[in-house]
Amino acid sequence: MEDDTAAGRPIPAAELQLVDEDAEARAAEKAERRARLKAQLSSALSTFSMVALVAGSLVAGRVTHRWATTTPRFGARDIEVVGAQRTGRTAVLEAADIVEGRNVLAIDLLKSERAISALPWVARAKVSRRLPGHVRVEIEEREAVAVVSTGGLYLCASDGTIFKRIVDGDPVDLPVITGIERALFARDPELAKEQLRDALALLSDLAGSSLAGRVRVDEVHHASTGDLSMTLAGRGTYVWLGRGPYRAKMARLSAILTELERNHLDAAEIHLESDRHPERAAVRLRVR
């Protein structure tokens, strides 16, 4: 073996083995660092690519949305309004902000439904659309069953909702409910609604009795005591009913009116308020 040291002394085989092992360890460490760095770079590039993809998607999404909600291609051309009898097509579309040519995807359906439902005659509204340019508005209107006289004349629905003041063109051939003070609706709205529902229950019981079609009611009066009375249309007969339930009293009233008609008599007043003696009734005849 040749002399490989400065002192001319040969390196023992054991030391040569150690030197070789140290070199291999350093090489392995360098390889591991390179692999780790490569993995980190790969991860960073992957994350960057994902961020770029998401950002690109968001930008593309905004561009697509802007185009879809502004393009004339989706302009409203077929606008259908169903169920608007008293409200009118023009009033419905103005409330909903729906005009011909407006992009149907730009219409806020819930906002339009709320705006239409705020119209006096409208109980419920549904707005739907279909591409490329169809809009459908479905209206369910209230039915006026009575007029409420309380500091003015107002229309009332069967559920007790007072929904509008009477104007020209509104139905007026309805029973008028009186006796409920306007101030009560502000002071105790639940009590006012309860009194109103009592009067409506009376009208409902009459409509479901044998008197339906035979008599019409001009007025239902709610007394401060809670008793109800009504005035019959045409003949002007005043009927005092007292407290409910009223179905049995409707049957008694029907029998009394039948008997009066059979004897060609006309009653000015009929009193049915005696719950203690339901078989009795007081009748005051009209003087001819």
Residue pairs with C-beta under 8 A, 6 or more apart in sequence:
1 10
2 10
3 9
3 10
4 10
4 11
5 11
11 19
68 74
68 105
69 103
69 105
69 106
70 103
70 106
71 103
72 101
72 103
73 132
74 103
74 104
74 105
74 131
74 132
74 133
75 100
75 101
75 102
75 103
75 104
75 133
76 98
76 99
76 100
76 101
76 102
76 103
76 104
76 107
76 133
76 134
76 135
77 100
77 101
77 132
77 133
77 134
78 133
78 134
78 135
79 93
79 98
79 100
79 135
79 137
80 134
80 135
80 136
80 137
81 89
81 92
81 93
81 137
81 139
82 136
82 137
82 138
82 139
83 138
83 139
83 140
83 141
84 91
84 92
84 137
84 139
84 141
85 141
86 121
86 141
87 119
87 120
87 121
87 122
87 139
87 141
91 119
92 116
92 119
92 122
92 125
92 137
92 139
93 99
93 137
95 112
95 115
95 116
95 118
95 119
96 107
96 112
96 113
96 115
96 116
96 127
96 137
97 107
97 112
97 115
98 107
98 112
98 127
98 135
98 137
104 129
104 131
104 132
104 133
104 134
104 135
105 129
105 131
107 127
107 129
107 135
109 127
109 128
109 129
112 125
112 127
112 137
113 125
113 126
113 127
116 122
116 125
116 127
116 137
116 139
117 123
117 124
117 125
120 163
120 164
121 141
121 142
121 163
121 164
122 139
122 140
122 141
122 142
123 140
123 141
123 142
123 157
124 139
124 140
125 137
125 138
125 139
125 140
126 137
126 138
127 135
127 136
127 137
127 138
128 135
128 136
128 138
129 135
129 136
130 136
142 157
142 161
142 163
143 157
143 158
144 155
144 156
144 157
144 170
144 171
144 174
145 156
145 157
145 158
145 174
145 175
145 200
145 203
146 155
146 156
146 174
146 175
146 176
146 177
146 199
146 200
146 203
146 220
147 153
147 154
147 155
147 156
147 166
147 172
147 174
147 175
147 176
147 177
148 154
148 155
148 156
148 162
148 176
148 177
148 180
148 196
149 176
149 177
149 178
150 180
150 181
150 182
150 185
151 182
152 165
152 166
152 182
153 165
153 166
153 176
154 162
154 163
154 164
154 165
154 166
155 162
155 163
155 164
155 165
155 166
155 170
155 171
155 174
156 162
156 163
156 177
156 196
156 200
157 163
158 200
158 204
160 193
160 196
160 197
160 200
162 196
164 170
166 172
175 203
175 216
175 217
175 218
175 219
175 220
175 230
176 218
176 219
176 220
177 196
177 199
177 200
177 219
177 220
177 221
177 222
178 219
178 220
178 221
178 222
179 195
179 221
179 222
179 223
179 224
180 192
180 195
180 196
180 199
180 222
181 192
184 191
184 192
184 195
185 192
195 222
195 226
196 222
198 222
198 226
198 228
198 244
199 220
199 222
199 228
201 244
201 246
202 220
202 228
202 230
202 241
202 244
202 246
203 217
203 220
205 245
205 246
205 247
205 250
206 212
206 215
206 217
206 246
206 250
208 247
209 247
209 250
209 251
209 254
210 250
210 251
210 254
211 250
211 253
211 254
211 257
214 254
214 257
215 232
215 233
215 257
216 232
216 233
216 234
217 230
217 231
217 232
217 233
218 230
218 231
218 232
218 233
218 236
219 230
219 231
220 228
220 229
220 230
221 228
221 229
221 230
221 231
222 228
223 229
226 243
227 240
227 241
227 242
227 243
227 273
228 241
228 242
228 243
228 244
228 246
229 238
229 239
229 240
229 241
230 238
230 239
230 241
231 237
231 238
231 239
232 239
235 266
235 267
236 268
237 266
237 267
237 268
237 269
237 270
238 268
238 269
238 270
239 253
239 269
239 270
239 271
239 272
240 269
240 270
240 271
240 272
240 273
241 249
241 272
241 273
242 249
242 272
242 273
242 274
242 275
243 273
243 275
248 278
249 272
249 278
252 272
252 278
252 281
253 270
253 272
256 267
256 270
256 281
256 283
257 267
260 266
260 267
260 283
265 285
266 285
266 286
266 288
267 283
267 284
267 285
267 286
268 284
268 285
268 286
268 287
269 282
269 283
269 284
270 281
270 282
270 283
270 284
271 281
271 282
271 283
272 281
274 280
274 281
274 282
